[in-house]
Amino acid sequence: MKKNTSFEASLKRLETIVDEMENSQLDIDKAMKLFEEGIFLVNQCSSKLDETKKKIEILVEKNGKLEKENFVKKEGNNEEK
């Protein structure tokens, strides 16, 4: 299991694992190996999403001070704040 794979590659592999586990008659050893890899990939994807969320914080100047403002998608249209 690579630690530095892209989010997209990890997600694609995770989808493959889920499909294989749902649609195959696997022996218990193979199923456990796939399950362990899947857990690793879920944790890796979650970490990357958390990291990305933190990077999306926007610095906005208010009253002469810089304050953090979280990225918020406005409802009703496709504009982001």
N, C-alpha and C positions, 0 to 999 in steps of 0.2 A: 504494500500500500504506500503510494507516494504521498509525501506530506505537502508538496508544493504544486499540486495540480490546480488548474483553474476551477472556479466555482462551476462553470458550465460543464467541464469535463467530469467533475465529481458528481454533479446532479445527473448527468447522462448515465454514468456508471451505476448510480443508485437506482435509477429507473430500470436499468437492465437487470440488476439484482432482484428488484421487486417482481419484475415480470417472470424471471426464471423461477423464483420461489413460488409464485402463484400458479404457474402453468407447467410445472415439471414434477415428476416423481423423484425427489432427491433422497439419497441416503442421508442419515442423520449427521454424519461427519461433514458432508458437502453443504448441507443446510446450515450447520453451525458456522462453518467458515464464511459462507455468504452473509449470514446474519451479523457476525462480528465485523466483517468489512462494511456492511451497511451501517452499523452503529458508528463506526469510525467516520464514514463519509457524512452522516447526518451531523455529527459533532463538528466536523471540518466546515461544512456548509454553514452551520449556525454561527461559528466563529467568524467566518468571512462576512456574513450578513451583519453581525454586530459591529465589526470593524468598519464596514462600509457605512452603516448608520451613523457612527461617530464622525466619520469624515464628511458627512452631509451637513453637519451643523454649520450654520452660516454666521459669520461675524457681521453684525450690523451696528452702525454708529448711532447711538441715541443720546441726546443731551451731552454731546462731547465725549462720551465714554463708549468703549467697545463692549458690546454684550453679545453673548451667544444667543442665537435663535435657531430652533430646530426647523428642519425642512418640513413643510406642511403642504400637502396637496389641497388646493381649494376645491370645494365641492361645487358641482354645477358646470364646471368647465375643465379644460385640460391644462390650465396654467398652474405653475408651481410657485409658491411663495419664496 
